[in-house]
């Protein structure tokens, strides 16, 4: 850290070199951790031009991620995709960059940090899904189980995205509460109500003009989509409706079997899988839907819930989860392990138009409480905390 004169106030201010793990800013797509880092650091680098930022990549990067003139991009090594290489990257490559640029703090957004540096670290841990629903490569799961306690102990400050996740970290790893800061996700302002014309066009494109429920997110075992299909079956049998179900998102690692399961599903002709879609198209898909059903078994936050609310779409999601903390009284909650309960909530939303309108109104209010500006400001506070 060094000091200089602020020409506006004629006072001395500290100038920091802030190194950031930007491995998750992938050139082809942004999901989860990557989106969080993208949204927050494009604001932080803009709002703090007095500081220097060193973005550390593990592969060639898109120039769109060099947000401001105060950002220096460094490629440290080759793409890191295996836990053994993760250790090499965090404990050898990263410390070398921190020394070269004389970093004052290192921010890591993927739950891992360096165990071989004395530079203070701000560690972002979105959730502990690897403990509760470990549908990931076994080598990755073993890595997180072995090192997460060490990462949490090493970090000077810890960020997570909900009180739900904070309490989980405290319970599982006995981490001191005041070391953990809750920094809620923001919601991209692109999510807005869709015009009637766009709704008609979207339905014609995807569902032959029919109304539909939508799920948005990765096609992953933890997302509980088998139970959603069972719930949709009960809903279709009881209501005798031409309602469709749209599933939008990428297939997760080794979950191609889900597509095979659909082939024998009774209502397979009423289920539409879009695959990954660009965000502008996702807005239209969510905004044109009758309701979002987000039945995940475990989440640190659950961003699609708020994205739907910003689009004036009512939400059904999982009870006793981070989503209940985030959405408050603006959603219907179902037991994620009970597909009949989920179906009951879908039928309730379908039959009660007044309830649907009430949820939409409440959802607008709740969603307005979240923004990336707030998220970036809170994350900045935790970065400063790491240096105290």
Beta strands, then each sheet from edge to edge (+ up, - down):
strand 1: 2-6
strand 2: 11-15
strand 3: 17-21
strand 4: 52-57
strand 5: 71-75
strand 6: 105-108
strand 7: 120-124
strand 8: 157-160
strand 9: 180-182
strand 10: 212-216
strand 11: 244-248
strand 12: 271-275
strand 13: 291-294
strand 14: 315-318
strand 15: 332-334
sheet 1: 1+ 2-
sheet 2: 5+ 4+ 3+ 6+ 7+ 8+ 9+
sheet 3: 12+ 11+ 10+ 13+ 14+ 15+
end
